[in-house]
Amino acid sequence: MEIPQIVLPDPIPLETISIPLPTADVPSYIPMVVPPSDLQAEEEPEGTASEKEPESPGMRKVDIPFTDQQMPVPETEILVTATTTAVVSVAATLTATAAFKYVVTAMKPILKTGWKKISQSKKKVS
């Protein structure tokens, strides 16, 4: 018994294409720092380092009882504004919800009556 053999031709040499990697000019800028107009140097005695935390405007510190910690709290004007906004939005939402429920309750029988009349008039026409 003779086993058949397949004769394959030699592969054709193919040239590979070389594609260079893309390059780009990345834009850059030098950040400009402008100091505030009311900048003043703090006067400290020589040889002492400042260990104070910088205070942010609009914040005050409140002592937490039974601890040595302080918690930052916004000023009174900010708290009043936030509280007023929250109260008004909740009141408006509750009022709108109650009004919508009342309108739905009042309009339901009227809409049902109107729907029945329209349905009966269509049956009579057809």
All heavy atoms as an XYZ file, in Angstrom:
950
protein
N       0.833     -1.145      0.000
C       0.000      0.000      0.000
C       0.901      1.239      0.000
O       1.801      1.366      0.814
C      -0.887     -0.047      1.228
C      -1.715      1.122      1.357
S      -2.944      0.642      2.541
C      -3.585      2.130      2.873
N       0.549      2.100     -0.867
C       1.356      3.290     -1.022
C       0.594      4.475     -0.425
O      -0.570      4.696     -0.728
C       1.611      3.548     -2.502
C       2.609      4.610     -2.732
C       2.913      4.748     -4.203
O       2.977      3.765     -4.930
O       3.035      5.903     -4.592
N       1.261      5.244      0.434
C       0.637      6.402      1.073
C       0.876      7.611      0.169
O       2.011      7.915     -0.192
C       1.225      6.640      2.461
C       0.963      5.419      3.349
C       0.671      7.911      3.095
C       1.563      5.498      4.712
N      -0.198      8.301     -0.191
C      -0.002      9.467     -1.057
C       0.657     10.619     -0.292
O       0.416     10.803      0.889
C      -1.415      9.841     -1.491
C      -2.305      9.247     -0.473
C      -1.604      8.057      0.078
N       1.478     11.359     -0.989
C       2.160     12.504     -0.404
C       1.795     13.760     -1.183
O       1.653     13.723     -2.398
C       3.662     12.307     -0.425
C       4.117     11.183      0.482
C       5.638     11.095      0.476
O       6.300     11.675     -0.365
N       6.168     10.358      1.429
N       1.691     14.832     -0.463
C       1.384     16.100     -1.100
C       2.677     16.900     -1.141
O       3.345     17.095     -0.128
C       0.307     16.866     -0.321
C      -0.979     16.063     -0.264
C       0.088     18.239     -0.907
C      -2.052     16.677      0.578
N       2.989     17.387     -2.295
C       4.199     18.182     -2.451
C       3.780     19.650     -2.472
O       3.045     20.096     -3.361
C       4.945     17.821     -3.758
C       6.179     18.678     -3.899
C       5.284     16.343     -3.765
N       4.231     20.378     -1.489
C       3.888     21.799     -1.383
C       5.041     22.623     -1.953
O       6.216     22.327     -1.717
C       3.652     22.198      0.065
C       2.456     21.537      0.763
C       2.427     21.937      2.225
C       1.167     21.928      0.087
N       4.692     23.683     -2.675
C       5.778     24.528     -3.189
C       6.387     25.364     -2.053
O       5.777     25.561     -1.014
C       5.069     25.422     -4.210
C       3.654     25.457     -3.779
C       3.389     24.128     -3.134
N       7.590     25.843     -2.294
C       8.251     26.690     -1.303
C       7.456     27.989     -1.157
O       6.908     28.505     -2.138
C       9.684     27.005     -1.748
C      10.562     25.755     -1.702
O      10.225     24.841     -0.920
O      11.566     25.714     -2.440
N       7.372     28.545      0.069
C       6.604     29.780      0.262
C       7.279     30.964     -0.442
O       8.496     31.025     -0.563
C       6.593     29.973      1.774
C       7.751     29.186      2.266
C       7.953     28.058      1.309
N       6.449     31.866     -0.883
C       6.950     33.060     -1.544
C       7.366     34.053     -0.464
O       6.578     34.351      0.444
C       5.847     33.694     -2.435
C       5.388     32.689     -3.465
C       6.340     34.976     -3.068
C       4.172     33.162     -4.244
N       8.569     34.580     -0.530
C       8.975     35.553      0.490
C       8.227     36.868      0.290
O       8.208     37.431     -0.792
C      10.475     35.723      0.270
C      10.722     35.248     -1.119
C       9.634     34.271     -1.463
N       7.559     37.327      1.334
C       6.808     38.585      1.285
C       7.547     39.642      2.091
O       8.029     39.371      3.191
C       5.398     38.397      1.859
C       4.483     37.407      1.136
C       3.197     37.251      1.917
C       4.191     37.910     -0.260
N       7.588     40.837      1.557
C       8.213     41.927      2.281
C       7.206     42.498      3.280
O       6.043     42.695      2.948
C       8.645     43.023      1.309
C       9.725     42.591      0.352
C      10.123     43.731     -0.569
O       9.885     44.901     -0.196
O      10.668     43.443     -1.625
N       7.677     42.733      4.475
C       6.786     43.324      5.469
C       6.899     44.840      5.400
O       7.982     45.396      5.174
C       7.148     42.856      6.891
O       8.495     43.207      7.144
C       6.961     41.366      7.034
N       5.767     45.489      5.584
C       5.735     46.938      5.531
C       6.033     47.480      6.918
O       5.464     47.034      7.914
C       4.348     47.427      5.059
C       4.057     46.874      3.675
C       4.275     48.931      5.080
C       2.655     47.160      3.197
N       6.900     48.451      6.983
C       7.244     49.078      8.253
C       6.485     50.392      8.365
O       6.681     51.308      7.568
C       8.744     49.318      8.320
O       9.062     50.033      9.478
N       5.596     50.492      9.333
C       4.835     51.718      9.566
C       5.412     52.383     10.813
O       5.421     51.790     11.888
C       3.339     51.412      9.764
C       2.793     50.719      8.532
C       2.575     52.678     10.073
C       1.364     50.264      8.665
N       5.894     53.602     10.671
C       6.458     54.264     11.853
C       5.358     54.633     12.845
O       4.217     54.861     12.480
C       7.137     55.516     11.286
C       6.412     55.776     10.004
C       5.980     54.434      9.479
N       5.736     54.686     14.120
C       4.778     55.061     15.150
C       4.426     56.539     15.004
O       5.285     57.358     14.686
C       5.364     54.818     16.541
C       5.582     53.356     16.914
C       6.305     53.262     18.256
C       4.258     52.628     16.989
N       3.164     56.884     15.246
C       2.784     58.298     15.116
C       3.378     59.126     16.255
O       3.558     58.645     17.367
C       1.261     58.261     15.196
C       0.948     56.998     15.907
C       2.035     56.032     15.565
N       3.659     60.353     15.948
C       4.148     61.286     16.956
C       3.239     62.505     16.965
O       2.576     62.801     15.966
C       5.593     61.735     16.654
O       5.612     62.359     15.376
C       6.545     60.553     16.670
N       3.208     63.186     18.069
C       2.358     64.371     18.169
C       3.064     65.408     19.018
O       3.831     65.077     19.927
C       1.016     64.019     18.796
N       2.793     66.658     18.708
C       3.295     67.745     19.532
C       2.230     68.059     20.574
O       1.159     68.565     20.253
C       3.571     68.983     18.675
C       4.701     68.739     17.687
O       5.602     67.950     18.016
O       4.670     69.337     16.597
N       2.512     67.698     21.813
C       1.554     67.903     22.889
C       1.647     69.362     23.340
O       2.732     69.847     23.668
C       1.851     66.967     24.076
C       0.875     67.201     25.217
C       1.806     65.527     23.618
N       0.524     70.073     23.340
C       0.583     71.475     23.777
C       0.856     71.556     25.268
O       0.414     70.724     26.051
C      -0.807     72.013     23.438
C      -1.674     70.817     23.376
C      -0.810     69.683     22.931
N       1.597     72.533     25.640
C       1.883     72.730     27.052
C       1.908     74.230     27.329
O       2.039     75.039     26.415
C       3.220     72.090     27.428
O       4.263     72.739     26.728
N       1.757     74.575     28.565
C       1.782     75.973     28.953
C       2.425     76.087     30.318
O       2.487     75.130     31.080
C       0.373     76.578     28.974
C      -0.506     76.019     30.058
C      -0.635     76.681     31.268
C      -1.195     74.823     29.886
C      -1.424     76.167     32.269
C      -1.980     74.306     30.886
C      -2.099     74.984     32.077
O      -2.876     74.467     33.067
N       2.897     77.264     30.602
C       3.484     77.534     31.904
C       2.398     78.200     32.747
O       1.888     79.258     32.368
C       4.699     78.464     31.772
C       5.771     77.787     30.911
C       5.256     78.820     33.141
C       6.918     78.692     30.542
N       1.972     77.573     33.852
C       0.909     78.170     34.649
C       1.356     79.500     35.255
O       2.494     79.646     35.689
C       0.622     77.144     35.733
C       1.711     76.163     35.679
C       2.430     76.315     34.390
N       0.432     80.446     35.236
C       0.729     81.766     35.775
C       0.020     81.902     37.123
O      -1.186     81.713     37.219
C       0.229     82.837     34.808
C       0.589     84.227     35.236
S       0.260     85.459     33.989
C      -1.506     85.448     33.955
N       0.779     82.204     38.149
C       0.232     82.347     39.486
C       0.135     83.834     39.795
O       1.132     84.557     39.745
C       1.113     81.635     40.530
C       0.547     81.821     41.923
C       1.245     80.174     40.182
N      -1.076     84.289     40.080
C      -1.287     85.697     40.407
C      -1.655     85.783     41.880
O      -2.677     85.249     42.307
C      -2.429     86.287     39.540
C      -2.653     87.741     39.899
C      -2.102     86.123     38.073
N      -0.836     86.446     42.682
C      -1.159     86.558     44.105
C      -2.325     87.527     44.307
O      -2.568     88.399     43.481
C       0.133     87.112     44.724
C       0.822     87.798     43.608
C       0.437     87.074     42.353
N      -3.077     87.353     45.393
C      -4.183     88.268     45.645
C      -3.676     89.682     45.908
O      -2.534     89.887     46.315
C      -4.874     87.676     46.879
C      -3.883     86.771     47.496
C      -2.973     86.311     46.404
N      -4.543     90.667     45.683
C      -4.125     92.065     45.823
C      -3.936     92.477     47.281
O      -3.214     93.424     47.570
C      -5.146     92.981     45.151
O      -6.397     92.834     45.787
N      -4.584     91.759     48.209
C      -4.467     92.139     49.621
C      -3.469     91.251     50.372
O      -3.600     91.033     51.567
C      -5.839     92.099     50.299
C      -6.448     90.709     50.238
O      -5.957     89.870     49.471
O      -7.420     90.476     50.970
N      -2.475     90.745     49.673
C      -1.490     89.848     50.274
C      -0.543     90.640     51.166
O       0.043     91.635     50.745
C      -0.707     89.134     49.170
C       0.281     88.072     49.618
C      -0.475     86.929     50.301
C       1.047     87.537     48.438
N      -0.419     90.203     52.418
C       0.490     90.850     53.359
C       1.242     89.764     54.104
O       0.722     88.676     54.337
C      -0.281     91.713     54.347
C      -1.001     92.878     53.712
C      -1.789     93.671     54.736
O      -1.866     93.289     55.891
N      -2.362     94.780     54.297
N       2.432     90.078     54.482
C       3.251     89.119     55.220
C       2.820     89.115     56.685
O       2.529     90.163     57.263
C       4.725     89.491     55.109
N       2.765     87.921     57.278
C       2.435     87.818     58.692
C       3.689     88.086     59.505
O       4.781     87.621     59.170
C       1.900     86.416     59.013
C       0.570     86.119     58.392
C       0.061     84.753     58.807
O       0.576     84.181     59.788
O      -0.854     84.264     58.144
N       3.517     88.824     60.572
C       4.662     89.118     61.420
C       4.757     88.067     62.513
O       3.840     87.892     63.311
C       4.511     90.513     62.034
C       4.537     91.620     61.005
C       4.401     92.982     61.648
O       4.554     93.079     62.888
O       4.142     93.934     60.912
N       5.848     87.337     62.519
C       6.097     86.322     63.533
C       7.451     86.598     64.167
O       8.382     87.046     63.489
C       6.109     84.925     62.908
C       4.781     84.455     62.413
C       4.856     83.012     61.914
O       5.851     82.328     62.201
O       3.910     82.588     61.244
N       7.569     86.296     65.433
C       8.890     86.432     66.053
C       9.869     85.463     65.404
O       9.490     84.370     64.984
C       8.655     86.077     67.520
C       7.183     86.092     67.721
C       6.559     85.935     66.380
N      11.102     85.877     65.293
C      12.095     85.018     64.660
C      12.329     83.773     65.501
O      12.322     83.809     66.717
C      13.406     85.781     64.493
C      13.312     86.900     63.491
C      14.637     87.609     63.336
O      15.673     87.070     63.761
O      14.623     88.721     62.787
N      12.508     82.644     64.815
C      12.821     81.400     65.507
C      11.595     80.603     65.904
O      11.723     79.528     66.467
N      10.381     81.089     65.645
C       9.185     80.324     65.969
C       8.510     79.895     64.678
O       8.430     80.655     63.720
C       8.187     81.145     66.808
O       7.799     82.286     66.058
C       8.803     81.572     68.128
N       8.047     78.687     64.655
C       7.350     78.175     63.478
C       5.851     78.258     63.707
O       5.358     78.015     64.808
C       7.758     76.725     63.217
N       5.133     78.583     62.686
C       3.679     78.712     62.789
C       3.045     77.333     62.678
O       3.259     76.616     61.706
C       3.155     79.619     61.673
O       1.756     79.628     61.699
N       2.266     76.944     63.692
C       1.584     75.654     63.672
C       0.080     75.819     63.536
O      -0.676     74.877     63.718
C       1.900     74.867     64.944
C       3.361     74.467     65.053
C       3.623     73.625     66.282
O       2.651     73.205     66.933
O       4.786     73.391     66.597
N      -0.363     77.028     63.207
C      -1.795     77.271     63.067
C      -2.282     76.689     61.744
O      -1.580     76.703     60.752
C      -2.093     78.771     63.063
C      -1.755     79.490     64.326
C      -2.081     80.954     64.138
C      -1.565     81.796     65.267
N      -1.780     83.216     65.006
N      -3.524     76.210     61.759
C      -4.150     75.776     60.513
C      -4.715     77.001     59.812
O      -5.271     77.890     60.461
C      -5.283     74.787     60.794
C      -4.822     73.473     61.354
C      -5.986     72.525     61.582
O      -7.101     72.805     61.084
O      -5.787     71.529     62.258
N      -4.567     77.074     58.516
C      -5.134     78.237     57.820
C      -6.662     78.220     57.910
O      -7.299     77.197     57.692
C      -4.662     78.065     56.376
C      -4.358     76.615     56.244
C      -3.940     76.143     57.597
N      -7.233     79.356     58.274
C      -8.680     79.443     58.413
C      -9.285     79.832     57.078
O      -8.843     80.776     56.435
C      -9.055     80.470     59.475
C      -8.654     80.043     60.875
C      -9.201     80.982     61.934
O     -10.182     81.686     61.641
O      -8.647     81.013     63.026
N     -10.295     79.101     56.672
C     -10.960     79.438     55.422
C     -12.074     80.439     55.706
O     -12.695     80.403     56.772
C     -11.534     78.170     54.774
O     -12.457     77.569     55.637
N     -12.322     81.345     54.764
C     -13.375     82.331     55.008
C     -14.747     81.667     55.032
O     -15.010     80.723     54.300
C     -13.241     83.283     53.817
C     -12.554     82.493     52.766
C     -11.678     81.506     53.491
N     -15.609     82.149     55.899
C     -16.957     81.602     55.985
C     -17.063     80.409     56.913
O     -18.109     79.784     56.992
N     -15.991     80.066     57.618
C     -16.019     78.914     58.530
C     -15.599     79.377     59.923
O     -14.774     80.269     60.077
C     -15.055     77.825     58.062
C     -15.376     77.264     56.694
S     -16.928     76.394     56.625
C     -16.469     74.856     57.345
N     -16.175     78.761     60.920
C     -15.763     79.003     62.300
C     -15.594     77.642     62.953
O     -16.085     76.625     62.448
C     -16.784     79.854     63.044
C     -18.147     79.230     63.096
C     -19.162     80.155     63.696
N     -20.471     79.564     63.431
C     -21.438     79.505     64.303
N     -21.294     80.034     65.475
N     -22.581     78.937     63.991
N     -14.881     77.592     64.069
C     -14.601     76.331     64.755
C     -15.468     76.236     66.004
O     -15.648     77.207     66.728
C     -13.131     76.261     65.151
C     -12.175     76.367     63.987
C     -11.771     75.031     63.522
C     -10.758     75.197     62.398
N     -10.105     74.018     62.064
N     -16.027     75.046     66.227
C     -16.837     74.781     67.404
C     -16.171     73.647     68.169
O     -15.789     72.631     67.581
C     -18.278     74.387     66.993
C     -19.087     73.990     68.204
C     -18.938     75.521     66.248
N     -16.020     73.817     69.486
C     -15.420     72.771     70.319
C     -16.406     71.623     70.497
O     -17.586     71.836     70.784
C     -15.036     73.333     71.694
C     -13.892     74.324     71.592
O     -13.035     74.137     70.719
O     -13.869     75.286     72.390
N     -15.917     70.400     70.339
C     -16.732     69.212     70.568
C     -16.594     68.849     72.043
O     -15.469     68.693     72.544
C     -16.290     68.040     69.677
C     -16.422     68.444     68.209
C     -17.097     66.792     69.980
C     -15.896     67.409     67.246
N     -17.724     68.737     72.775
C     -17.643     68.459     74.217
C     -16.936     67.132     74.507
O     -17.037     66.174     73.749
C     -19.108     68.394     74.662
C     -19.881     69.063     73.581
C     -19.090     68.918     72.327
N     -16.220     67.097     75.597
C     -15.516     65.929     76.118
C     -14.369     65.464     75.219
O     -13.876     64.352     75.366
C     -16.476     64.754     76.378
C     -17.653     65.134     77.230
C     -18.927     65.183     76.689
C     -17.489     65.476     78.567
C     -20.022     65.544     77.460
C     -18.582     65.835     79.343
C     -19.847     65.874     78.792
N     -13.974     66.272     74.251
C     -12.813     65.949     73.410
C     -11.970     67.201     73.251
O     -12.390     68.303     73.591
C     -13.239     65.457     72.010
O     -13.907     66.516     71.338
C     -14.145     64.242     72.084
N     -10.801     67.026     72.716
C      -9.939     68.174     72.451
C     -10.018     68.571     70.985
O      -9.127     69.233     70.473
C      -8.483     67.833     72.803
C      -8.315     67.579     74.294
O      -9.127     68.112     75.073
O      -7.384     66.855     74.667
N     -11.063     68.169     70.314
C     -11.192     68.414     68.874
C     -12.107     69.610     68.614
O     -12.982     69.931     69.408
C     -11.780     67.179     68.173
C     -10.957     65.927     68.338
C      -9.614     66.030     67.642
O      -9.517     66.608     66.570
N      -8.593     65.475     68.263
N     -11.875     70.226     67.458
C     -12.740     71.300     66.993
C     -13.302     70.910     65.631
O     -12.623     70.259     64.846
C     -11.961     72.613     66.859
C     -11.558     73.214     68.182
C     -10.914     74.568     67.979
O     -10.425     74.873     66.909
N     -10.921     75.378     69.025
N     -14.543     71.315     65.403
C     -15.190     70.992     64.134
C     -15.513     72.284     63.395
O     -16.074     73.204     63.986
C     -16.482     70.209     64.390
C     -17.155     69.712     63.142
S     -18.534     68.655     63.521
C     -19.849     69.835     63.440
N     -15.154     72.358     62.101
C     -15.497     73.568     61.349
C     -16.989     73.609     61.027
O     -17.582     72.609     60.634
C     -14.660     73.455     60.077
C     -14.362     72.017     59.945
C     -14.359     71.438     61.324
N     -17.596     74.774     61.226
C     -19.021     74.973     60.979
C     -19.160     76.246     60.145
O     -18.480     77.233     60.410
C     -19.791     75.125     62.309
C     -21.266     75.386     62.075
C     -19.616     73.893     63.166
N     -20.039     76.243     59.134
C     -20.227     77.457     58.339
C     -20.790     78.596     59.181
O     -21.376     78.385     60.247
C     -21.234     77.036     57.266
C     -21.226     75.566     57.264
C     -20.802     75.129     58.611
N     -20.643     79.819     58.676
C     -21.156     80.981     59.386
C     -22.674     80.943     59.460
O     -23.337     80.213     58.722
C     -20.698     82.259     58.686
C     -19.227     82.533     58.867
C     -18.814     83.852     58.254
O     -19.654     84.547     57.666
O     -17.637     84.186     58.374
N     -23.230     81.757     60.334
C     -24.670     81.763     60.579
C     -25.460     82.105     59.325
O     -26.498     81.490     59.048
C     -24.994     82.780     61.693
O     -24.175     82.494     62.827
C     -26.443     82.698     62.087
N     -24.982     83.058     58.520
C     -25.710     83.463     57.308
C     -25.840     82.298     56.332
O     -26.891     82.090     55.720
C     -25.004     84.630     56.613
C     -24.999     85.924     57.397
C     -23.839     86.006     58.392
O     -22.928     85.159     58.321
O     -23.873     86.898     59.248
N     -24.774     81.515     56.212
C     -24.798     80.373     55.298
C     -25.771     79.313     55.795
O     -26.551     78.736     55.025
C     -23.375     79.796     55.133
C     -22.462     80.840     54.498
C     -23.394     78.521     54.305
C     -21.001     80.464     54.471
N     -25.757     79.048     57.111
C     -26.676     78.060     57.681
C     -28.127     78.500     57.538
O     -29.007     77.684     57.224
C     -26.347     77.816     59.150
C     -25.061     77.050     59.437
C     -24.808     76.975     60.935
C     -25.124     75.664     58.848
N     -28.400     79.788     57.753
C     -29.773     80.289     57.623
C     -30.250     80.152     56.185
O     -31.379     79.720     55.920
C     -29.860     81.758     58.099
C     -31.182     82.387     57.708
C     -29.666     81.826     59.605
N     -29.398     80.493     55.232
C     -29.768     80.374     53.819
C     -30.056     78.922     53.441
O     -31.053     78.629     52.782
C     -28.636     80.934     52.930
O     -28.372     82.270     53.317
C     -29.019     80.879     51.475
N     -29.195     78.005     53.863
C     -29.392     76.588     53.539
C     -30.659     76.044     54.187
O     -31.430     75.307     53.563
C     -28.178     75.778     53.983
N     -30.908     76.408     55.435
C     -32.100     75.938     56.138
C     -33.375     76.476     55.486
O     -34.341     75.732     55.280
C     -32.043     76.368     57.616
O     -30.833     75.888     58.187
C     -33.221     75.821     58.389
N     -33.366     77.760     55.154
C     -34.538     78.365     54.510
C     -34.831     77.704     53.175
O     -35.982     77.385     52.856
C     -34.304     79.877     54.307
O     -33.979     80.459     55.569
C     -35.530     80.547     53.727
N     -33.789     77.466     52.399
C     -33.969     76.810     51.094
C     -34.551     75.410     51.262
O     -35.464     75.014     50.524
C     -32.623     76.736     50.361
O     -32.075     78.042     50.265
C     -32.779     76.135     48.989
N     -34.057     74.664     52.228
C     -34.560     73.306     52.455
C     -36.014     73.319     52.900
O     -36.842     72.529     52.406
C     -33.697     72.600     53.498
N     -36.372     74.219     53.814
C     -37.752     74.292     54.316
C     -38.712     74.675     53.187
O     -39.783     74.070     53.022
C     -37.849     75.279     55.494
C     -39.298     75.603     55.826
C     -37.141     74.714     56.713
N     -38.327     75.665     52.378
C     -39.198     76.098     51.287
C     -39.380     74.995     50.260
O     -40.497     74.758     49.774
C     -38.627     77.385     50.627
C     -39.330     77.690     49.333
C     -38.743     78.547     51.581
N     -38.312     74.274     49.915
C     -38.445     73.217     48.911
C     -39.313     72.069     49.420
O     -40.138     71.519     48.673
C     -37.067     72.703     48.482
O     -36.432     72.057     49.563
N     -39.168     71.694     50.686
C     -40.001     70.617     51.244
C     -41.463     71.061     51.308
O     -42.381     70.301     50.953
C     -39.485     70.199     52.640
C     -40.484     69.298     53.347
C     -38.148     69.494     52.507
N     -41.707     72.302     51.739
C     -43.084     72.804     51.811
C     -43.721     72.862     50.420
O     -44.887     72.489     50.250
C     -43.104     74.185     52.456
N     -42.963     73.309     49.426
C     -43.504     73.362     48.063
C     -43.819     71.971     47.534
O     -44.854     71.757     46.894
C     -42.501     74.067     47.149
N     -42.968     71.013     47.814
C     -43.207     69.641     47.361
C     -44.441     69.052     48.015
O     -45.277     68.428     47.345
C     -41.977     68.763     47.671
O     -40.826     69.338     47.058
C     -42.165     67.348     47.162
N     -44.581     69.221     49.329
C     -45.750     68.677     50.025
C     -47.038     69.354     49.562
O     -48.066     68.685     49.387
C     -45.579     68.834     51.540
C     -44.479     67.968     52.173
C     -44.325     68.305     53.647
C     -44.770     66.492     51.989
N     -46.997     70.660     49.342
C     -48.181     71.383     48.875
C     -48.579     70.925     47.477
O     -49.759     70.691     47.199
C     -47.910     72.904     48.870
O     -47.511     73.285     50.197
C     -49.137     73.674     48.464
N     -47.601     70.790     46.599
C     -47.891     70.344     45.229
C     -48.451     68.924     45.224
O     -49.370     68.616     44.455
C     -46.631     70.420     44.371
N     -47.933     68.060     46.077
C     -48.442     66.684     46.150
C     -49.891     66.674     46.623
O     -50.736     65.971     46.054
C     -47.573     65.845     47.107
O     -46.218     65.904     46.657
C     -48.038     64.405     47.158
N     -50.197     67.437     47.664
C     -51.566     67.478     48.175
C     -52.516     68.070     47.132
O     -53.637     67.557     46.933
C     -51.621     68.301     49.458
N     -52.084     69.121     46.440
C     -52.929     69.734     45.414
C     -53.182     68.759     44.263
O     -54.303     68.658     43.750
C     -52.278     71.019     44.892
N     -52.156     68.031     43.850
C     -52.319     67.066     42.767
C     -53.295     65.958     43.165
O     -54.156     65.558     42.370
C     -50.958     66.474     42.387
C     -51.031     65.514     41.242
C     -51.234     65.968     39.948
C     -50.902     64.151     41.454
C     -51.306     65.087     38.887
C     -50.966     63.259     40.398
C     -51.174     63.735     39.112
N     -53.182     65.457     44.398
C     -54.111     64.414     44.847
C     -55.545     64.945     44.874
O     -56.488     64.243     44.497
C     -53.716     63.914     46.241
C     -52.533     62.986     46.226
C     -52.239     62.460     47.616
C     -51.040     61.542     47.598
N     -50.718     61.017     48.926
N     -55.740     66.186     45.295
C     -57.080     66.778     45.336
C     -57.648     66.924     43.929
O     -58.812     66.609     43.682
C     -57.026     68.141     46.034
C     -58.358     68.832     46.060
C     -59.352     68.415     46.934
C     -58.629     69.885     45.188
C     -60.593     69.044     46.952
C     -59.859     70.516     45.194
C     -60.832     70.087     46.081
O     -62.056     70.704     46.084
N     -56.821     67.387     42.999
C     -57.273     67.555     41.614
C     -57.646     66.210     41.008
O     -58.661     66.078     40.312
C     -56.200     68.285     40.775
C     -56.514     68.203     39.289
C     -56.077     69.724     41.216
N     -56.849     65.182     41.267
C     -57.152     63.850     40.731
C     -58.462     63.344     41.315
O     -59.316     62.798     40.595
C     -56.000     62.863     41.035
C     -56.412     61.429     40.778
C     -54.774     63.220     40.206
N     -58.652     63.516     42.612
C     -59.892     63.067     43.252
C     -61.100     63.816     42.691
O     -62.159     63.222     42.463
C     -59.800     63.283     44.775
O     -58.638     62.631     45.264
C     -61.010     62.719     45.481
N     -60.951     65.122     42.460
C     -62.075     65.919     41.961
C     -62.363     65.640     40.497
O     -63.526     65.636     40.058
C     -61.780     67.406     42.164
N     -61.345     65.396     39.708
C     -61.526     65.229     38.264
C     -61.912     63.811     37.856
O     -62.426     63.609     36.758
C     -60.231     65.617     37.531
C     -59.886     67.093     37.628
S     -61.118     68.144     36.872
C     -60.825     67.821     35.155
N     -61.684     62.838     38.710
C     -61.959     61.449     38.351
C     -63.426     61.234     37.979
O     -63.719     60.668     36.916
C     -61.527     60.524     39.491
C     -61.322     59.104     39.075
C     -60.672     58.325     40.215
C     -60.250     56.969     39.741
N     -59.608     56.198     40.793
N     -64.408     61.655     38.787
C     -65.810     61.438     38.395
C     -66.181     62.210     37.124
O     -66.942     61.712     36.289
C     -66.617     61.953     39.586
C     -65.677     62.131     40.695
C     -64.321     62.218     40.126
N     -65.628     63.410     36.966
C     -65.941     64.209     35.772
C     -65.415     63.520     34.525
O     -66.112     63.421     33.499
C     -65.341     65.628     35.919
C     -65.995     66.348     37.101
C     -65.490     66.426     34.641
C     -65.319     67.644     37.481
N     -64.204     63.016     34.602
C     -63.625     62.320     33.446
C     -64.373     61.021     33.138
O     -64.562     60.671     31.967
C     -62.143     62.043     33.691
C     -61.243     63.284     33.727
C     -59.825     62.900     34.114
C     -61.251     63.976     32.375
N     -64.776     60.299     34.183
C     -65.536     59.053     33.948
C     -66.860     59.356     33.258
O     -67.252     58.660     32.317
C     -65.798     58.328     35.277
C     -64.644     57.516     35.759
C     -65.041     56.698     36.973
C     -63.911     55.823     37.434
N     -64.274     54.992     38.577
N     -67.569     60.394     33.720
C     -68.846     60.772     33.103
C     -68.644     61.175     31.651
O     -69.394     60.755     30.768
C     -69.502     61.927     33.886
O     -69.590     61.561     35.257
C     -70.870     62.259     33.338
N     -67.643     61.981     31.398
C     -67.344     62.403     30.029
C     -66.987     61.222     29.147
O     -67.416     61.143     27.983
N     -66.229     60.285     29.649
C     -65.835     59.106     28.876
C     -67.055     58.250     28.529
O     -67.171     57.745     27.413
C     -64.811     58.293     29.669
C     -64.308     57.106     28.911
C     -64.674     55.805     29.076
C     -63.376     57.116     27.839
N     -64.031     55.006     28.204
C     -63.210     55.798     27.420
C     -62.657     58.104     27.199
C     -62.367     55.429     26.374
C     -61.803     57.752     26.174
C     -61.669     56.431     25.773
N     -67.965     58.100     29.507
C     -69.171     57.307     29.241
C     -70.026     57.966     28.161
O     -70.548     57.293     27.267
C     -69.999     57.140     30.519
C     -69.408     56.156     31.491
C     -70.273     56.022     32.727
C     -69.647     55.106     33.751
N     -70.449     55.003     34.962
N     -70.178     59.293     28.224
C     -70.977     60.001     27.212
C     -70.358     59.873     25.832
O     -71.051     59.656     24.839
C     -71.134     61.477     27.589
C     -72.086     61.703     28.745
C     -72.261     63.174     29.019
C     -73.216     63.379     30.191
N     -73.430     64.794     30.477
N     -69.039     59.996     25.748
C     -68.354     59.864     24.454
C     -68.506     58.449     23.926
O     -68.772     58.228     22.739
C     -66.866     60.258     24.581
C     -66.740     61.757     24.851
C     -66.082     59.889     23.336
C     -65.330     62.204     25.189
N     -68.378     57.452     24.812
C     -68.497     56.052     24.384
C     -69.912     55.757     23.887
O     -70.104     55.062     22.885
C     -68.167     55.108     25.542
O     -66.840     55.301     25.958
N     -70.931     56.271     24.575
C     -72.318     56.021     24.166
C     -72.628     56.724     22.856
O     -73.340     56.182     21.999
C     -73.272     56.497     25.257
C     -73.240     55.619     26.488
C     -74.095     56.172     27.618
O     -74.684     57.242     27.494
N     -74.157     55.439     28.729
N     -72.103     57.932     22.651
C     -72.391     58.634     21.403
C     -71.712     57.938     20.224
O     -72.255     57.917     19.109
C     -71.951     60.095     21.500
O     -70.546     60.170     21.608
N     -70.572     57.326     20.414
C     -69.901     56.604     19.328
C     -70.683     55.328     18.993
O     -70.749     54.936     17.839
C     -68.464     56.240     19.723
C     -67.517     57.418     19.625
C     -66.095     56.980     19.867
C     -65.147     58.136     19.741
N     -63.749     57.749     19.981
N     -71.280     54.671     20.006
C     -72.029     53.450     19.749
C     -73.291     53.781     18.941
O     -73.706     53.029     18.086
C     -72.396     52.759     21.063
C     -71.238     52.078     21.732
C     -71.675     51.397     23.031
C     -70.505     50.782     23.745
N     -70.885     50.177     25.003
N     -73.924     54.898     19.247
C     -75.144     55.271     18.553
C     -74.857     55.638     17.094
O     -75.644     55.343     16.206
C     -75.814     56.478     19.243
C     -76.426     56.134     20.563
C     -77.052     57.350     21.197
C     -77.604     57.011     22.572
N     -78.163     58.192     23.233
N     -73.707     56.289     16.839
C     -73.361     56.698     15.476
C     -73.040     55.485     14.628
O     -73.407     55.398     13.463
C     -72.167     57.678     15.502
C     -71.651     57.951     14.113
C     -72.562     58.972     16.200
N     -72.381     54.464     15.172
C     -72.002     53.326     14.353
C     -73.086     52.339     14.167
O     -74.136     52.261     14.128
C     -70.877     52.499     14.928
O     -70.326     52.868     16.083
